């Protein structure tokens, strides 16, 4: 009897491990474009490390089942056995569902599931109705796996029935099994196994492949307060850090010019969509004309991969590296002094227009934290007939409403406009679907529709008195990671448009140095002649020094950062303080000493500012 029970346990454990392996293969295959190409040795390393994490998750599933089975053995009450089998099936079916959900949703979130992600998936429910068609393959795989697991479990657990109750002392025979499961869950190391442990086993670039959905979800639910970077970082003396990566800024004394500012944050618009000569370029005649008379940054990058990341970077000059944004981090009570707040100090009205629902993705809370007084959303528009069925009011209709409202705003004003029509699934009004060419990417038509909506906005704006005294800034929240037809790799996938237009054409020039979303804040302070201190990790593109030509983005949560310079991509594992990977843009190795110093200085400074609530302090000193 004991051999039968041991056989059943081994077979169920093996089945679960095999299931986890299949889910990992599906995940990697489906999302391979987001990870570096791996040779055979690296693949073996990833799968070996993954099996260690899988064993932990399988043990978490089997432990409560084993407890129920122990009760069954000492009572011989078949209801306990039925409950155990039901729990096991439910847990495995939920695991399959969540893992395959992660597989499809990874292109949107760039990480495995977590408690924090529930907020954003809740705001995406409408778009899920496209899932059965868009992800039919994953639904089919889920069905096959559920049916397969059901029949195999029935076969492997058939020997678990007993006719008489076991003496309680005989259940001590399960102690080695419980010990085995405990070791699987925790590991042998001094610190328990967690998603932070990936780099102990393999390259951190593959963190999302090595970990699994159950583990990341539970870790996010039960992790202790604090950030994911471990102990405070201390690489260099504080004065070295502040010189290497300035945060407190004060621009040269120049005449203050209180231009109005209209900042367009274009949803999921990659640089390739607007880049002349790029085969992935969309048809955008209006934006092409505008860019030909603008200050254009040809080498600009996003600092994150989600809208909330990008909007924090643009409005505050501080990237979101611990979590989705500061409101979702352990430091949500920290003070900030973001760009809208500085403009408000200068007498500007501050506005944020977004055609989605109130506080969609938490953006109302975030923008109000940053100093926005007026958040105008779908509810203010009031006409549901223009809703695109997924995210909110289509761009053409909402921009028409926006320009009407802007004309009523007292000057000077700082107004941000965030569009929705270029978000997956790229739905545009039916009357426009035959007007714009389909292009070479999935999003091309929606980008052309955005171009037309902007043209109509400007045609109306030109009739207003505020137009000629306004700076128009264009950027994106992030690159279009949801578009599988978009070809890019490495830091290239983070490239976004960034240009500033002034109606008199006086800003026309080209900036080729490395810039990013963080640069917008100091650049606008520069253009409007603000000479007091403010805080930002960016640098004005009008005064871009060689040593400031770098950008940072989260490559993999919780602690793999990508630092990009003109010649290098450096992947830094913050948790374990080591370089994970280096890629040389020209293919020829260069000295990475300066880039590594920049990376470590930035990490130390960023960590210090958050831990000590110094984000708004322009005179901070170390403790």
C-alpha positions as CSV (number, residue, x, y, z in Angstrom):
1,X,0.0,0.0,0.0
2,X,2.8,2.4,0.9
3,X,4.4,1.8,-2.5
4,X,1.1,2.6,-4.3
5,X,0.8,5.8,-2.4
6,X,4.5,6.8,-3.1
7,X,3.9,5.9,-6.8
8,X,0.9,8.1,-7.0
9,X,2.7,11.0,-5.3
10,X,5.7,10.7,-7.7
11,X,3.4,10.5,-10.8
12,X,1.3,13.5,-9.7
13,X,4.5,15.6,-8.9
14,X,6.0,14.6,-12.3
15,X,2.7,15.5,-14.1
16,X,2.7,18.9,-12.4
17,X,6.4,19.5,-13.3
18,X,5.7,18.5,-16.9
19,X,2.8,20.9,-17.1
20,X,4.9,23.7,-15.8
21,X,7.6,22.9,-18.4
22,X,5.0,23.0,-21.2
23,X,3.6,26.3,-20.0
24,X,7.1,27.8,-20.0
25,X,7.8,26.6,-23.5
26,X,4.5,28.1,-24.7
27,X,5.3,31.4,-22.9
28,X,8.8,31.7,-24.4
29,X,7.7,30.7,-27.9
30,X,4.8,33.2,-27.9
31,X,6.9,36.1,-26.5
32,X,10.4,35.2,-27.9
33,X,10.6,38.6,-29.7
34,X,10.9,40.3,-26.3
35,X,14.0,38.4,-25.1
36,X,17.6,38.1,-26.4
37,X,18.3,35.2,-28.7
38,X,19.6,32.3,-26.6
39,X,22.2,29.7,-27.6
40,X,21.8,26.1,-26.6
41,X,23.8,26.5,-23.4
42,X,21.6,29.5,-22.3
43,X,18.4,27.7,-23.1
44,X,19.5,24.7,-21.0
45,X,20.4,27.1,-18.2
46,X,17.0,28.8,-18.4
47,X,15.1,25.5,-18.3
48,X,17.2,24.1,-15.4
49,X,16.6,27.3,-13.4
50,X,13.0,27.3,-14.4
51,X,12.6,23.7,-13.1
52,X,13.8,24.9,-9.7
53,X,11.2,27.6,-9.6
54,X,8.5,25.2,-10.9
55,X,9.3,22.7,-8.1
56,X,8.6,25.5,-5.6
57,X,5.2,26.3,-7.2
58,X,4.2,22.6,-7.5
59,X,5.1,22.1,-3.9
60,X,2.8,25.0,-2.9
61,X,0.0,23.4,-4.8
62,X,0.5,19.9,-3.5
63,X,1.1,20.8,0.2
64,X,-2.6,21.6,1.1
65,X,-3.6,18.6,-1.0
66,X,-1.4,16.3,1.0
67,X,-2.7,17.7,4.2
68,X,-6.3,16.9,3.1
69,X,-5.2,13.4,2.0
70,X,-3.6,12.8,5.4
71,X,-6.9,13.6,7.0
72,X,-8.6,11.1,4.6
73,X,-6.1,8.4,5.6
74,X,-6.9,8.6,9.3
75,X,-10.6,8.9,8.8
76,X,-11.3,6.8,5.7
77,X,-14.0,9.3,4.9
78,X,-14.1,9.5,1.1
79,X,-15.3,13.1,1.2
80,X,-11.8,14.2,2.2
81,X,-10.4,12.4,-0.8
82,X,-13.0,14.0,-3.1
83,X,-12.2,17.4,-1.6
84,X,-8.5,16.8,-2.1
85,X,-8.9,15.8,-5.8
86,X,-11.2,18.7,-6.4
87,X,-8.8,21.2,-4.9
88,X,-5.9,19.7,-6.9
89,X,-7.8,20.0,-10.2
90,X,-9.0,23.5,-9.4
91,X,-5.5,24.7,-8.5
92,X,-4.0,23.2,-11.7
93,X,-6.8,24.5,-13.9
94,X,-6.4,28.0,-12.4
95,X,-2.7,27.8,-12.9
96,X,-3.1,26.8,-16.6
97,X,-5.6,29.7,-17.1
98,X,-3.4,32.3,-15.4
99,X,-0.2,31.2,-17.1
100,X,-1.7,31.3,-20.5
101,X,-3.3,34.7,-19.7
102,X,0.2,35.9,-18.8
103,X,1.5,34.5,-22.1
104,X,-0.9,36.7,-24.0
105,X,-0.9,39.7,-21.7
106,X,2.9,39.9,-21.4
107,X,3.1,42.1,-24.5
108,X,1.1,44.7,-22.6
109,X,2.6,44.5,-19.1
110,X,6.2,43.2,-19.7
111,X,6.0,41.1,-16.6
112,X,4.3,38.2,-15.0
113,X,1.1,38.6,-13.0
114,X,1.0,40.4,-9.7
115,X,-1.5,41.9,-7.3
116,X,-0.7,45.4,-8.6
117,X,-1.5,44.4,-12.1
118,X,-5.1,43.6,-11.2
119,X,-5.9,47.3,-11.3
120,X,-4.7,47.6,-14.9
121,X,-6.4,44.4,-16.1
122,X,-9.6,45.7,-14.6
123,X,-9.4,48.8,-16.8
124,X,-8.7,46.6,-19.8
125,X,-11.8,44.4,-19.6
126,X,-13.4,45.8,-22.7
127,X,-10.4,44.8,-24.9
128,X,-10.6,41.2,-23.6
129,X,-13.5,40.6,-25.9
130,X,-11.0,40.4,-28.8
131,X,-9.1,37.7,-27.0
132,X,-10.9,34.6,-28.3
133,X,-10.1,35.6,-31.9
134,X,-6.7,37.2,-31.3
135,X,-5.5,34.4,-29.1
136,X,-7.4,31.5,-30.4
137,X,-4.3,29.4,-30.3
138,X,-3.8,30.0,-26.6
139,X,-7.5,29.1,-25.9
140,X,-7.0,25.9,-27.8
141,X,-3.9,25.1,-25.8
142,X,-5.7,25.8,-22.6
143,X,-8.5,23.3,-23.5
144,X,-6.0,20.6,-24.5
145,X,-4.0,21.1,-21.3
146,X,-7.1,21.1,-19.0
147,X,-8.5,17.9,-20.7
148,X,-5.1,16.2,-20.6
149,X,-4.5,17.0,-16.9
150,X,-8.0,15.9,-16.0
151,X,-7.6,12.4,-17.5
152,X,-4.0,11.9,-16.3
153,X,-4.9,12.9,-12.7
154,X,-7.8,10.5,-12.7
155,X,-5.3,7.7,-13.8
156,X,-2.5,8.6,-11.4
157,X,-4.8,9.1,-8.3
158,X,-6.8,5.9,-8.8
159,X,-4.6,4.1,-6.3
160,X,-5.1,6.6,-3.5
161,X,-8.3,5.0,-2.1
162,X,-8.1,3.0,1.1
163,X,-10.7,0.7,2.6
164,X,-9.8,1.3,6.3
165,X,-8.4,4.1,8.3
166,X,-4.7,4.3,8.9
167,X,-3.4,4.5,12.5
168,X,-2.4,8.1,13.2
169,X,1.2,7.1,13.9
170,X,1.5,5.7,10.3
171,X,1.0,9.1,8.9
172,X,4.4,9.9,10.2
173,X,5.6,8.1,7.0
174,X,4.6,11.3,5.2
175,X,7.1,13.4,7.1
176,X,9.8,12.9,4.4
177,X,7.3,14.0,1.8
178,X,6.4,17.1,3.7
179,X,10.1,17.9,4.2
180,X,10.7,17.4,0.5
181,X,7.9,19.8,-0.4
182,X,9.1,22.4,2.2
183,X,12.6,22.3,0.6
184,X,11.1,22.7,-2.8
185,X,9.2,25.8,-1.6
186,X,12.0,27.4,0.3
187,X,15.2,26.1,-1.2
188,X,18.5,25.5,0.5
189,X,19.8,29.1,0.5
190,X,19.8,31.4,3.5
191,X,17.1,33.5,1.9
192,X,13.9,31.9,0.7
193,X,13.4,31.3,-3.1
194,X,11.6,34.3,-4.7
195,X,11.4,36.0,-8.2
196,X,14.4,38.0,-7.0
197,X,16.5,34.8,-7.0
198,X,16.6,34.3,-10.7
199,X,20.0,35.8,-11.3
200,X,21.5,33.3,-8.8
201,X,20.7,30.6,-11.3
202,X,20.9,32.1,-14.8
203,X,20.9,35.3,-16.8
204,X,18.5,37.9,-15.4
205,X,17.4,38.9,-19.0
206,X,15.3,35.8,-18.9
207,X,13.6,36.4,-15.5
208,X,10.1,36.3,-16.8
209,X,10.7,33.0,-18.5
210,X,12.4,31.4,-15.5
211,X,9.8,32.5,-13.0
212,X,6.1,31.4,-13.2
213,X,2.8,33.0,-12.7
214,X,1.9,31.4,-9.4
215,X,5.2,32.5,-7.8
216,X,5.2,36.1,-9.0
217,X,1.5,36.5,-7.9
218,X,2.1,35.1,-4.4
219,X,5.3,37.1,-4.0
220,X,3.5,40.4,-4.9
221,X,0.8,39.5,-2.4
222,X,3.0,38.6,0.6
223,X,6.3,40.5,0.0
224,X,7.3,42.8,2.9
225,X,7.1,46.5,2.6
226,X,10.0,48.2,0.7
227,X,11.4,48.1,-2.8
228,X,12.7,45.1,-4.6
229,X,16.3,46.3,-4.7
230,X,17.3,45.0,-1.3
231,X,19.5,47.0,1.0
232,X,20.3,50.7,0.4
233,X,22.8,51.1,-2.4
234,X,26.2,52.7,-1.6
235,X,28.6,52.5,-4.5
236,X,30.3,56.0,-4.4
237,X,30.6,59.0,-2.2
238,X,27.5,61.2,-2.5
239,X,29.2,64.1,-4.2
240,X,30.5,61.8,-6.9
241,X,27.0,60.5,-7.5
242,X,25.4,64.0,-7.8
243,X,28.0,65.1,-10.3
244,X,27.7,61.9,-12.4
245,X,23.9,61.9,-12.4
246,X,22.6,65.4,-11.6
247,X,19.0,65.5,-10.3
248,X,18.7,69.0,-8.9
249,X,18.9,71.4,-11.8
250,X,19.1,75.1,-12.3
251,X,19.3,76.5,-15.8
252,X,21.2,79.6,-16.9
253,X,19.6,83.0,-16.2
254,X,17.5,83.8,-19.3
255,X,14.4,85.9,-19.9
256,X,11.2,84.1,-18.8
257,X,8.8,83.5,-21.6
258,X,5.4,82.2,-20.4
259,X,4.5,80.2,-23.5
260,X,1.4,78.1,-23.3
261,X,2.3,74.4,-23.5
262,X,0.3,71.6,-25.2
263,X,1.9,68.2,-24.7
264,X,0.6,65.4,-26.8
265,X,1.4,61.9,-25.4
266,X,0.7,59.5,-28.3
267,X,-0.5,56.1,-27.2
268,X,1.9,53.3,-28.4
269,X,3.4,55.3,-31.2
270,X,6.9,53.9,-32.0
271,X,9.4,56.0,-33.7
272,X,9.3,53.8,-36.7
273,X,5.7,54.9,-37.5
274,X,6.9,58.4,-38.1
275,X,10.5,57.8,-39.4
276,X,11.0,58.8,-43.0
277,X,12.3,55.9,-45.1
278,X,11.4,53.3,-42.5
279,X,9.4,50.5,-44.1
280,X,7.2,50.4,-41.0
281,X,6.2,54.1,-41.4
282,X,2.5,54.9,-41.4
283,X,0.9,57.5,-43.6
284,X,1.1,60.7,-41.6
285,X,1.3,63.7,-43.9
286,X,0.3,66.3,-41.3
287,X,2.9,65.1,-38.7
288,X,5.5,64.9,-41.4
289,X,5.0,68.6,-42.2
290,X,5.0,69.5,-38.6
291,X,8.2,67.7,-37.9
292,X,9.9,69.3,-40.8
293,X,9.6,72.6,-39.0
294,X,10.2,71.4,-35.4
295,X,13.0,70.7,-33.0
296,X,13.3,66.9,-33.6
297,X,15.1,64.4,-31.3
298,X,16.0,61.6,-33.6
299,X,17.4,59.3,-30.8
300,X,14.7,59.5,-28.1
301,X,13.7,56.6,-25.8
302,X,10.8,55.7,-23.5
303,X,11.8,55.0,-19.9
304,X,9.2,52.2,-19.5
305,X,6.9,49.9,-21.3
306,X,3.5,50.9,-20.0
307,X,1.4,54.0,-20.1
308,X,1.7,54.7,-16.4
309,X,5.5,54.4,-16.7
310,X,5.7,56.8,-19.6
311,X,3.4,59.4,-18.1
312,X,5.3,59.5,-14.8
313,X,8.6,59.9,-16.7
314,X,7.2,62.7,-18.9
315,X,5.4,64.7,-16.2
316,X,7.9,64.2,-13.3
317,X,11.3,63.6,-14.9
318,X,11.6,60.5,-12.7
319,X,11.3,57.0,-14.2
320,X,9.1,54.3,-12.6
321,X,11.6,51.6,-11.7
322,X,10.3,50.1,-8.5
323,X,6.7,49.5,-9.6
324,X,4.3,50.6,-12.3
325,X,4.5,54.2,-10.9
326,X,5.0,55.9,-7.6
327,X,1.4,55.5,-6.6
328,X,1.8,51.7,-6.8
329,X,5.1,51.7,-5.0
330,X,5.9,51.5,-1.2
331,X,6.7,55.2,-1.5
332,X,3.3,56.4,-2.5
333,X,3.3,58.9,0.4
334,X,6.5,60.6,-0.8
335,X,6.4,64.3,-1.8
336,X,7.0,65.1,-5.5
337,X,7.4,68.4,-7.4
338,X,6.7,67.4,-10.9
339,X,6.4,69.5,-14.1
340,X,2.7,70.5,-13.8
341,X,3.3,71.6,-10.2
342,X,6.2,73.8,-11.2
343,X,4.1,75.3,-14.0
344,X,1.3,75.9,-11.5
345,X,3.8,77.7,-9.2
346,X,4.5,80.0,-12.1
347,X,0.8,80.9,-12.5
348,X,-0.2,78.4,-15.2
349,X,-3.4,76.5,-15.3
350,X,-2.8,72.7,-15.5
351,X,-5.0,70.3,-17.5
352,X,-5.0,66.7,-18.6
353,X,-7.3,65.5,-21.3
354,X,-7.9,61.8,-21.8
355,X,-10.8,60.2,-23.7
356,X,-11.0,57.1,-21.5
357,X,-13.0,56.8,-18.3
358,X,-12.4,58.6,-15.0
359,X,-9.2,57.6,-13.3
360,X,-8.6,54.9,-16.1
361,X,-5.4,53.1,-15.2
362,X,-5.1,55.3,-12.1
363,X,-4.1,58.2,-14.2
364,X,-6.3,60.8,-12.5
365,X,-4.7,60.0,-9.2
366,X,-1.2,60.1,-10.7
367,X,-1.6,63.3,-12.6
368,X,-3.2,65.1,-9.7
369,X,-0.3,64.0,-7.5
370,X,2.0,65.7,-10.1
371,X,0.1,69.0,-10.0
372,X,-2.7,68.7,-12.5
373,X,-5.8,70.6,-11.3
374,X,-8.2,69.7,-14.1
375,X,-8.6,66.2,-15.3
376,X,-11.0,66.0,-18.3
377,X,-12.1,62.5,-19.3
378,X,-14.8,60.6,-21.2
379,X,-17.4,61.7,-18.7
380,X,-16.9,65.3,-19.5
381,X,-17.3,64.6,-23.2
382,X,-20.7,63.1,-22.5
383,X,-21.5,61.4,-25.9
384,X,-21.2,57.7,-25.7
385,X,-22.0,57.4,-29.4
386,X,-18.3,58.3,-30.1
387,X,-17.0,55.5,-27.9
388,X,-14.8,53.1,-29.8
389,X,-16.1,50.1,-27.9
390,X,-12.8,49.4,-26.1
391,X,-11.0,52.3,-24.4
392,X,-13.0,55.5,-24.8
393,X,-13.9,58.4,-27.1
394,X,-12.1,58.1,-30.5
395,X,-9.4,60.7,-31.2
396,X,-11.1,62.7,-33.8
397,X,-14.2,63.4,-31.6
398,X,-12.3,63.9,-28.4
399,X,-9.7,66.2,-30.0
400,X,-12.5,68.3,-31.4
401,X,-13.9,68.6,-27.9
402,X,-10.4,69.3,-26.4
403,X,-9.5,72.2,-28.7
404,X,-12.9,73.8,-27.9
405,X,-12.1,73.5,-24.2
406,X,-8.5,74.7,-24.5
407,X,-9.8,77.9,-26.1
408,X,-11.8,78.6,-22.9
409,X,-8.7,78.1,-20.6
410,X,-7.1,81.2,-19.1
411,X,-3.5,81.7,-20.4
412,X,-0.9,80.7,-19.7
413,X,-1.7,77.0,-19.4
414,X,0.1,73.6,-19.4
415,X,-2.2,71.1,-21.1
416,X,-1.5,67.4,-21.6
417,X,-3.5,65.4,-24.2
418,X,-3.3,61.6,-24.2
419,X,-5.0,59.8,-27.0
420,X,-6.5,56.3,-27.2
421,X,-7.2,55.3,-30.8
422,X,-3.6,54.0,-31.4
423,X,-4.0,51.5,-28.5
424,X,-4.5,47.8,-29.4
425,X,-6.8,46.7,-31.0
426,X,-6.4,49.9,-33.1
427,X,-10.1,50.5,-33.7
428,X,-11.0,53.6,-35.7
429,X,-14.4,54.8,-36.9
430,X,-15.8,52.8,-39.8
431,X,-16.0,55.7,-42.1
432,X,-12.2,56.1,-42.0
433,X,-11.3,52.4,-42.6
434,X,-11.3,52.8,-46.3
435,X,-9.6,56.2,-46.2
436,X,-6.2,55.3,-44.8
437,X,-3.8,52.7,-46.2
438,X,-3.3,49.6,-44.1
439,X,0.5,50.0,-44.2
440,X,3.0,47.4,-43.1
441,X,2.1,47.2,-39.4
442,X,-1.0,46.3,-37.4
443,X,-1.2,49.9,-36.0
444,X,-0.6,51.8,-39.3
445,X,-4.3,52.8,-39.9
446,X,-4.8,54.0,-36.4
447,X,-1.6,56.1,-36.6
448,X,-3.0,57.7,-39.8
449,X,-6.2,58.3,-38.0
450,X,-4.4,60.0,-35.2
451,X,-2.6,62.1,-37.8
452,X,-5.9,63.3,-39.2
453,X,-7.3,64.0,-35.7
454,X,-4.2,66.2,-35.0
455,X,-4.6,68.0,-38.3
456,X,-8.2,68.9,-37.4
457,X,-7.1,70.0,-33.9
458,X,-4.5,72.3,-35.4
459,X,-6.8,73.7,-38.0
460,X,-9.2,74.8,-35.2
461,X,-6.4,75.9,-32.9
462,X,-5.0,78.3,-35.5
463,X,-8.2,80.3,-35.2
464,X,-7.6,81.0,-31.5
465,X,-5.5,83.8,-29.9
466,X,-3.5,81.3,-27.8
467,X,-2.1,79.4,-30.7
468,X,0.9,81.6,-31.7
469,X,2.1,81.8,-28.1
470,X,2.2,78.0,-27.6
471,X,4.8,75.3,-27.6
472,X,3.4,71.9,-29.0
473,X,5.3,68.9,-27.7
474,X,4.9,65.4,-29.2
475,X,6.0,62.2,-27.7
476,X,4.7,58.7,-26.9
477,X,4.0,56.9,-23.7
478,X,5.9,53.8,-24.8
479,X,6.8,51.9,-28.0
480,X,4.1,49.7,-29.5
481,X,5.0,46.4,-27.9
482,X,1.6,45.0,-28.7
483,X,2.3,45.2,-32.5
484,X,3.8,41.9,-33.5
485,X,4.7,43.3,-37.0
486,X,7.0,45.9,-35.6
487,X,10.6,44.9,-36.1
488,X,13.1,46.1,-33.4
489,X,15.3,44.6,-30.7
490,X,17.4,45.6,-27.7
491,X,17.0,49.3,-26.7
492,X,15.7,50.0,-30.2
493,X,12.3,48.8,-29.2
494,X,12.1,51.7,-26.7
495,X,12.6,54.3,-29.4
496,X,9.8,56.8,-29.6
497,X,9.2,60.2,-31.4
498,X,10.0,63.4,-29.6
499,X,9.7,66.8,-31.2
500,X,8.6,70.3,-30.2
501,X,6.8,72.7,-32.6
502,X,6.5,76.4,-32.4
503,X,4.2,78.0,-34.9
504,X,6.8,80.6,-36.1
505,X,9.2,77.8,-36.9
506,X,11.9,79.3,-34.7
507,X,12.8,76.0,-32.9
508,X,13.6,74.1,-36.1
509,X,16.7,71.9,-35.6
510,X,17.7,68.3,-35.2
511,X,19.1,66.8,-32.0
512,X,20.9,63.5,-32.7
513,X,22.1,62.7,-29.1
514,X,20.5,60.2,-26.8
515,X,17.4,61.7,-25.1
516,X,14.3,60.3,-23.5
517,X,11.0,61.2,-21.8
518,X,12.8,62.5,-18.8
519,X,14.3,65.3,-21.0
520,X,10.9,66.9,-21.6
521,X,10.6,68.5,-18.2
522,X,14.0,70.3,-18.2
523,X,13.7,71.2,-21.9
524,X,10.4,73.0,-21.3
525,X,11.8,74.8,-18.3
526,X,14.7,75.9,-20.6
527,X,12.4,77.1,-23.4
528,X,10.1,79.0,-21.0
529,X,13.0,80.7,-19.2
530,X,12.6,79.1,-15.7
531,X,15.8,79.8,-13.7
532,X,14.9,78.4,-10.3
533,X,15.8,75.0,-9.0
534,X,13.8,71.9,-10.0
535,X,14.4,68.2,-9.9
536,X,14.6,65.8,-12.8
537,X,16.9,63.0,-14.0
538,X,16.5,64.3,-17.6
539,X,18.6,67.0,-19.3
540,X,17.5,69.8,-21.6
541,X,18.0,68.8,-25.2
542,X,19.1,72.4,-25.9
543,X,22.1,71.8,-23.7
544,X,22.8,68.2,-24.2
545,X,26.3,67.3,-23.0
546,X,28.1,64.1,-24.1
547,X,28.2,62.7,-20.5
548,X,24.4,63.2,-20.2
549,X,23.6,61.2,-23.3
550,X,22.2,58.1,-21.7
551,X,18.8,56.7,-20.8
552,X,17.4,54.1,-18.4
553,X,14.4,51.8,-18.6
554,X,13.1,48.7,-16.8
555,X,14.0,45.6,-18.9
556,X,12.5,43.0,-16.5
557,X,10.9,43.6,-13.2
558,X,11.9,43.6,-10.4
559,X,15.5,44.6,-10.8
560,X,16.9,44.4,-14.4
561,X,17.6,47.8,-15.8
562,X,18.7,48.7,-19.3
563,X,21.1,51.7,-19.7
564,X,21.5,52.9,-23.2
565,X,24.2,55.3,-24.5
566,X,25.3,56.2,-28.0
567,X,27.4,53.1,-28.4
568,X,26.4,50.6,-25.6
569,X,23.4,48.8,-24.2
570,X,24.2,47.7,-20.6
571,X,21.8,45.4,-18.7
572,X,22.4,45.8,-15.0
573,X,21.0,43.4,-12.4
574,X,20.3,45.7,-9.4
575,X,19.4,43.0,-7.0
576,X,22.8,41.4,-7.3
577,X,24.8,44.4,-8.3
578,X,26.3,43.0,-11.5
579,X,26.2,43.5,-15.3
580,X,23.9,41.0,-16.8
581,X,24.7,41.7,-20.4
582,X,26.4,44.2,-22.7
583,X,25.7,44.9,-26.3
584,X,27.8,47.2,-28.4
585,X,25.7,49.1,-31.0
586,X,28.4,49.2,-33.6
587,X,29.4,45.6,-33.0
588,X,32.9,46.7,-31.8
589,X,33.6,46.5,-28.1
590,X,34.1,49.8,-26.3
591,X,35.1,50.7,-22.7
592,X,32.1,50.5,-20.5
593,X,33.7,51.9,-17.4
594,X,31.9,55.3,-17.7
595,X,28.5,53.6,-18.5
596,X,28.8,51.3,-15.5
597,X,29.7,54.3,-13.2
598,X,26.6,56.1,-14.6
599,X,24.4,53.1,-13.9
600,X,25.6,52.6,-10.4
601,X,25.5,56.3,-9.6
602,X,21.9,56.5,-10.9
603,X,20.8,53.5,-8.9
604,X,22.4,54.8,-5.7
605,X,20.8,58.3,-6.2
606,X,17.4,57.0,-7.2
607,X,17.3,54.6,-4.3
608,X,18.4,57.3,-1.8
609,X,15.8,59.8,-3.0
610,X,12.9,57.4,-2.6
611,X,14.0,55.9,0.7
612,X,14.5,59.3,2.2
613,X,11.5,61.2,0.7
614,X,13.8,63.7,-1.1
615,X,12.1,63.7,-4.6
616,X,10.8,67.2,-4.1
617,X,13.8,68.6,-2.1
618,X,16.2,70.8,-4.1
619,X,18.7,71.1,-1.2
620,X,18.9,67.5,0.0
621,X,22.0,66.1,1.6
622,X,22.7,62.5,2.6
623,X,22.0,61.3,6.1
